Every structure is written in C-alpha cells, then in structure tokens.
Amino acid sequence: MSVRVRRIYEPPEPDDGLRVLVDRLWPRGLAKDAAHVDEWPKGLTPSSELRSWYHAGEGSYEEFRRRYEAELDAPEAAELLDGLRESVRAGSVTLLTASKNPDRSHASVLAELLKG
C-alpha cells in the first residue's frame, strides 16, 4: 500500500496502481485517453475560490493547507476522502496533478492525509 504524487504529464508507470486526478480542471494539452486516469473525484479538489486565492499569492502554503483541510471536512469531500482511503488500503494509489510544484499543492496535502 502506498500513496504518491506525480505530475499528470509524466507517462504512466506500471507501479502507479489506481491513478486519481485530483485537479478540478482537466490539464491543458492532454488527451483524456493518454492520461490513463482511473478516477476523477472533483469533490476532493480545493474550491475555485481557495485555488484562486492561493495562486494569486495572497497567502502562505500553511494557510492554504489549513483552509483546504477545512474544506475536506465537508460531507461530500469527507465521503470521497474515505473512499480514497479504502483504495489505499487495497493497493497503490497515485495522485495526479498538473501543478508545477506538486510538493506545495493540494495533492501533497491529500497524500499526507491518506498516509496518516
């Protein structure tokens, strides 16, 4: 059982396991059949408002993380997160994002929550 974060633009690897896109918007310039995405739970992604706030540089990563974790407590997101935890218990899960810096993105927050 493992969770890892990868950029969706990287080619799929045999040990990816379940490939889950965790971005709200489909990545630019990528054909859906080339992405090899197994799941796309949009309800797990940061709200448009939070995403815009963070990308505008108005706050720190720590504040973004705090706000995002609060959003994940909402019923729909919490249910999706529980489902993803079940997938992690069953095998490897790769969280996919188009973020240029996945280590300071919502995908890394999700990965930490799933590992913990």
C-alpha contacts under 8 A as a table, 3 or more apart, distances in Angstrom:
res1	aa1	res2	aa2	distance
1	M	88	V	5.94
1	M	89	R	6.09
1	M	90	A	6.82
1	M	91	G	4.55
1	M	92	S	4.92
1	M	93	V	7.77
2	S	88	V	6.59
2	S	91	G	6.75
2	S	92	S	4.65
2	S	93	V	6.19
2	S	115	K	7.75
3	V	88	V	6.90
3	V	92	S	6.02
3	V	93	V	4.95
3	V	94	T	5.76
3	V	95	L	7.34
3	V	111	A	6.15
3	V	114	L	7.25
3	V	115	K	6.79
4	R	93	V	6.62
4	R	94	T	4.96
4	R	95	L	6.11
4	R	111	A	6.58
5	V	94	T	5.67
5	V	95	L	4.73
5	V	96	L	6.00
5	V	97	T	7.58
5	V	102	P	7.05
5	V	107	A	6.57
5	V	108	S	6.73
5	V	111	A	7.03
6	R	10	E	7.25
6	R	94	T	6.81
6	R	95	L	6.27
6	R	96	L	5.21
6	R	97	T	6.54
6	R	102	P	7.27
7	R	10	E	5.71
7	R	96	L	5.50
7	R	97	T	5.02
7	R	98	A	5.45
7	R	99	S	6.85
7	R	100	K	7.69
7	R	102	P	7.15
8	I	11	P	7.57
8	I	21	L	7.71
8	I	27	P	7.80
8	I	35	A	6.82
8	I	96	L	5.03
8	I	97	T	5.35
8	I	98	A	5.61
9	Y	30	L	7.53
9	Y	35	A	7.64
9	Y	98	A	6.99
11	P	35	A	7.88
12	P	16	D	6.88
12	P	35	A	7.67
12	P	36	H	7.16
13	E	16	D	5.47
14	P	17	G	7.24
15	D	92	S	7.44
16	D	19	R	6.45
16	D	92	S	6.49
16	D	93	V	6.37
16	D	94	T	5.48
17	G	91	G	6.80
17	G	92	S	4.66
17	G	93	V	5.23
17	G	94	T	6.52
18	L	38	D	6.23
18	L	39	E	7.85
18	L	87	S	7.79
18	L	91	G	7.81
18	L	92	S	6.29
18	L	93	V	4.67
18	L	94	T	6.05
19	R	36	H	7.18
19	R	37	V	5.25
19	R	38	D	5.19
19	R	39	E	6.61
19	R	93	V	6.11
19	R	94	T	4.96
19	R	95	L	6.23
19	R	96	L	6.82
20	V	37	V	5.95
20	V	38	D	5.88
20	V	39	E	4.79
20	V	40	W	5.78
20	V	41	P	7.69
20	V	93	V	7.27
20	V	94	T	6.12
20	V	95	L	5.00
20	V	96	L	5.76
21	L	37	V	6.39
21	L	38	D	7.94
21	L	39	E	6.34
21	L	40	W	4.94
21	L	41	P	7.27
21	L	95	L	6.00
21	L	96	L	4.60
21	L	97	T	6.16
22	V	40	W	6.41
22	V	41	P	6.68
22	V	42	K	6.83
22	V	44	L	6.86
22	V	45	T	5.90
22	V	95	L	6.32
22	V	96	L	5.91
22	V	97	T	5.94
22	V	107	A	6.61
23	D	26	W	6.97
23	D	27	P	7.98
23	D	40	W	7.97
23	D	42	K	6.95
23	D	45	T	5.85
23	D	96	L	7.66
23	D	97	T	5.79
23	D	98	A	7.26
24	R	42	K	5.34
24	R	45	T	5.64
24	R	46	P	7.51
27	P	30	L	6.00
27	P	98	A	5.94
30	L	34	A	6.95
30	L	35	A	6.87
31	A	34	A	5.30
31	A	35	A	6.52
32	K	35	A	5.32
32	K	36	H	7.15
32	K	37	V	7.68
33	D	36	H	5.99
37	V	40	W	7.24
41	P	44	L	5.78
41	P	45	T	7.53
41	P	80	L	7.10
42	K	45	T	5.44
43	G	76	E	6.54
43	G	77	A	5.41
43	G	80	L	7.14
44	L	72	L	6.84
44	L	77	A	5.14
44	L	80	L	6.57
44	L	81	L	6.96
45	T	106	H	7.52
46	P	50	L	6.11
46	P	51	R	6.00
46	P	68	Y	6.09
46	P	71	E	7.22
46	P	106	H	7.17
47	S	50	L	5.23
47	S	51	R	6.11
47	S	71	E	7.84
48	S	51	R	5.10
48	S	52	S	6.02
49	E	52	S	5.22
49	E	53	W	6.09
50	L	53	W	5.03
50	L	54	Y	6.15
50	L	64	F	7.46
50	L	67	R	7.67
50	L	68	Y	7.52
51	R	54	Y	5.28
51	R	55	H	6.11
52	S	55	H	5.21
52	S	56	A	6.00
53	W	56	A	5.30
53	W	57	G	6.88
53	W	58	E	5.99
53	W	59	G	7.34
54	Y	57	G	5.45
54	Y	58	E	6.09
54	Y	59	G	6.06
54	Y	60	S	7.60
54	Y	61	Y	7.71
54	Y	64	F	6.42
55	H	58	E	7.63
57	G	60	S	7.55
59	G	63	E	6.34
59	G	64	F	6.87
60	S	63	E	5.24
60	S	64	F	6.25
61	Y	64	F	4.92
61	Y	65	R	6.00
61	Y	104	R	6.73
61	Y	105	S	7.98
62	E	65	R	5.04
62	E	66	R	6.25
63	E	66	R	5.06
63	E	67	R	6.22
64	F	67	R	5.21
64	F	68	Y	5.98
65	R	68	Y	5.06
65	R	69	E	6.03
65	R	106	H	7.29
65	R	109	V	6.77
66	R	69	E	5.28
66	R	70	A	6.34
67	R	70	A	5.08
67	R	71	E	6.38
68	Y	71	E	4.99
68	Y	72	L	6.31
68	Y	106	H	7.45
69	E	72	L	4.98
69	E	73	D	6.69
69	E	109	V	7.97
70	A	73	D	5.33
70	A	74	A	7.46
71	E	74	A	5.67
71	E	77	A	7.39
72	L	75	P	7.97
72	L	77	A	5.05
72	L	78	A	5.65
72	L	81	L	7.74
73	D	77	A	6.54
73	D	78	A	5.41
74	A	77	A	5.51
74	A	78	A	5.88
75	P	78	A	5.11
75	P	79	E	6.11
76	E	79	E	5.24
76	E	80	L	6.32
77	A	80	L	5.08
77	A	81	L	6.02
78	A	81	L	5.02
78	A	82	D	6.15
79	E	82	D	5.13
79	E	83	G	6.33
80	L	83	G	5.02
80	L	84	L	6.25
81	L	84	L	5.03
81	L	85	R	6.19
82	D	85	R	4.98
82	D	86	E	6.41
83	G	86	E	5.12
83	G	87	S	6.50
84	L	87	S	4.94
84	L	88	V	6.31
84	L	114	L	7.71
85	R	88	V	5.01
85	R	89	R	6.32
85	R	114	L	5.91
86	E	89	R	5.09
86	E	90	A	6.38
87	S	90	A	5.03
87	S	91	G	6.37
87	S	92	S	7.76
87	S	93	V	7.11
88	V	91	G	5.25
88	V	92	S	5.92
88	V	93	V	5.87
88	V	114	L	7.41
95	L	107	A	6.53
95	L	111	A	7.43
96	L	107	A	7.46
97	T	102	P	7.03
97	T	107	A	6.75
98	A	102	P	7.97
99	S	102	P	5.42
99	S	105	S	6.94
101	N	104	R	5.78
101	N	105	S	6.59
102	P	105	S	5.05
102	P	106	H	7.74
102	P	107	A	6.40
102	P	108	S	6.38
103	D	107	A	7.62
103	D	108	S	5.49
104	R	108	S	6.54
105	S	108	S	5.64
105	S	109	V	6.85
106	H	109	V	4.99
106	H	110	L	6.24
107	A	110	L	5.09
107	A	111	A	6.14
108	S	111	A	4.94
108	S	112	E	6.19
109	V	112	E	5.29
109	V	113	L	6.32
110	L	113	L	5.10
110	L	114	L	6.12
111	A	114	L	5.11
111	A	115	K	6.15
112	E	115	K	5.12
112	E	116	G	6.08
113	L	116	G	5.24
